[in-house]
Amino acid sequence: MAFKSEDDAKAYWSENLSLVFKLLAIWFLVSFGFGILLVDVLNEIRFFGFKLGFWFSQQGAIYTFVALIFVYAFKMNALDKKYGVDE
């Protein structure tokens, strides 16, 4: 990667880390928050015949993680183009 300036490199990594922390916060909320902390509240709701809290513990966190991988790839491609370091 060759940045045009040191300021571009710092801005790129700042935006990259911001994106990573936001996505990790979403994943934490879904996996730990919905799957463990709020499981009793969510279990009162049915989702495809399963209790929603159980579904988040078993399936939802995994689906969310896979979706976040695609979001990260899309956003990073856009960020790379913005700073001229795309392939």
C-alpha positions as CSV (number, residue, x, y, z in Angstrom):
1,M,0.0,0.0,0.0
2,A,1.3,3.4,-1.0
3,F,-0.4,6.4,0.5
4,K,-0.1,9.8,-1.0
5,S,0.9,11.3,2.3
6,E,1.3,10.4,6.0
7,D,-1.9,12.2,6.8
8,D,-3.8,10.0,4.3
9,A,-2.3,6.9,6.0
10,K,-3.4,8.1,9.5
11,A,-6.8,9.0,8.3
12,Y,-7.2,5.6,6.5
13,W,-6.2,3.6,9.6
14,S,-8.4,5.8,11.8
15,E,-11.4,5.1,9.6
16,N,-10.5,1.4,9.5
17,L,-10.3,1.1,13.2
18,S,-13.5,3.0,13.7
19,L,-15.3,0.5,11.3
20,V,-13.8,-2.5,13.1
21,F,-14.9,-1.3,16.5
22,K,-18.4,-0.5,15.3
23,L,-18.8,-4.0,13.8
24,L,-17.3,-5.6,16.9
25,A,-19.8,-3.7,19.0
26,I,-22.7,-5.0,16.9
27,W,-21.4,-8.5,17.1
28,F,-21.0,-8.2,20.9
29,L,-24.5,-6.9,21.2
30,V,-26.0,-9.7,19.2
31,S,-24.0,-12.6,20.6
32,F,-23.6,-11.6,24.3
33,G,-26.4,-9.1,24.7
34,F,-29.2,-11.0,22.9
35,G,-27.8,-14.5,23.4
36,I,-27.0,-14.2,27.1
37,L,-28.2,-11.1,28.9
38,L,-31.6,-10.6,27.2
39,V,-32.3,-14.2,26.6
40,D,-35.3,-14.4,29.0
41,V,-37.0,-11.4,27.5
42,L,-36.4,-12.6,24.0
43,N,-37.6,-16.1,24.7
44,E,-41.1,-14.7,25.0
45,I,-41.0,-14.1,21.2
46,R,-41.3,-16.9,18.7
47,F,-39.2,-16.9,15.5
48,F,-39.8,-19.8,13.1
49,G,-41.2,-21.8,15.9
50,F,-38.2,-21.3,18.2
51,K,-37.8,-19.0,21.2
52,L,-36.0,-15.9,19.9
53,G,-33.4,-15.9,22.7
54,F,-32.5,-19.5,21.9
55,W,-32.3,-18.7,18.2
56,F,-29.9,-15.8,18.8
57,S,-27.7,-18.0,20.9
58,Q,-27.6,-20.8,18.4
59,Q,-28.0,-19.2,15.0
60,G,-28.4,-15.5,15.1
61,A,-24.9,-14.7,16.3
62,I,-23.4,-16.8,13.6
63,Y,-25.6,-15.3,10.8
64,T,-24.8,-11.8,12.1
65,F,-21.0,-12.6,12.1
66,V,-21.2,-13.8,8.5
67,A,-23.2,-10.7,7.5
68,L,-20.7,-8.4,9.2
69,I,-17.9,-10.1,7.2
70,F,-19.6,-9.0,4.0
71,V,-20.3,-5.5,5.4
72,Y,-16.6,-5.2,6.3
73,A,-15.4,-6.3,2.9
74,F,-17.8,-3.9,1.1
75,K,-16.9,-0.9,3.4
76,M,-13.1,-1.6,3.2
77,N,-13.3,-1.7,-0.6
78,A,-15.0,1.7,-0.6
79,L,-12.4,3.0,1.9
80,D,-9.5,1.6,-0.2
81,K,-10.9,3.4,-3.3
82,K,-11.4,6.6,-1.3
83,Y,-7.7,6.7,-0.4
84,G,-6.4,5.3,-3.7
85,V,-5.0,2.0,-2.3
86,D,-7.4,-0.3,-4.0
87,E,-6.3,-3.2,-6.1
